[in-house]
Amino acid sequence: MAPDAFDPARPWRLSPEVSLRDEPFGALAYHHGNRRLVFLKSTGLVALVRRLGEFATAGDALGELVAPGERVRYARALATLAAGELIGVG
């Protein structure tokens, strides 16, 4: 299945096929379906990804959990994770 294009106005969540393993640098994310292994190189990004499903939209999560000056960078990271099917529309 093709991944959805990331739109912060939509609800997103960590894919149920993804396991996260905390590491000192952030986390390893492993997708059991497509066998992708991704390094999340920020503990802030890990916290955001873990909590995405708690918010009505990804934009709401970014607004609540990420400092204003970092939101564009984190939104780009979420778009990359969406393209890799690590997060999906929830």
N, C-alpha and C positions, 0 to 999 in steps of 0.2 A: 504494500500500500504506500502511495506517495505521501510524504509528510506535508502537513499544512504549512503555508507561509505564515511566518510569525506576524501577528497583529496584536499589539499590546492592549487593544480595546476588547479583546476576547478573553475568556477564561482559559487558563493553562494549568497544567499539573505535571508532576513527574510521571512518566510512563510507568504503569504497573509492571512492565517487563524490565525495568531498570533497578539495579542494586547499587547503592552508594556505600563506599567504604571510606570512612574518615581517615585522613592522612595529615601529617603536620602542615603540608602546603595547601590543603583543602580537602579534596576527595578524589577517589577513582570512581567513575561511573561505568558500569558494565550493562549493556543491553543484551539480554538473554536471547532475544529474537534474531537480531541482525549481527550479533557478536561484536559490536563495536565497543571499544574501550576508550574512554575519554578522561583526560585529566582536568578536573576543575581546580584551577590554580589560585583560588581565593576562598577563604572561609566565609566571606560575605556572600559570594555567589552560591556556595553550598547552602547556606541558611536561606537564601532567596528561593532556590530550587526546591528545597524541602518544604517550604511554606507556601508555594505558589497556589496550591489548591484551596487555601484558606481564604482567598480573596476573590471577589467577583470578576476581576480582570487582572491581567499581568501588569497593566499600568497602575492599578491600585496597589499591587504588591510592591512595585518599584517605588511608588510615592511614599509608602509607609516604611519600607525596609532599607532603602538606599539613599545615601546623601545626594542632594540635588546635583552636585558637580560630577557624580559618578553614574547617573541614570542612563546616559546615552551609551556609555561603555557596557553597562550591565544589560541594557536592552539588546545590544549587538551580540553579547554572549548568549542571551536567551534565543535569539534568532538562529545562531549557530547550533544550539542544542535542539531547537525545533527541526532544523534541516537534517540533523542526525537521528531524529525520532526519539531523543532522550526525554523530551517533554512533548506533550500533546494537548490538544484542545480538550478541556474538561468540562 
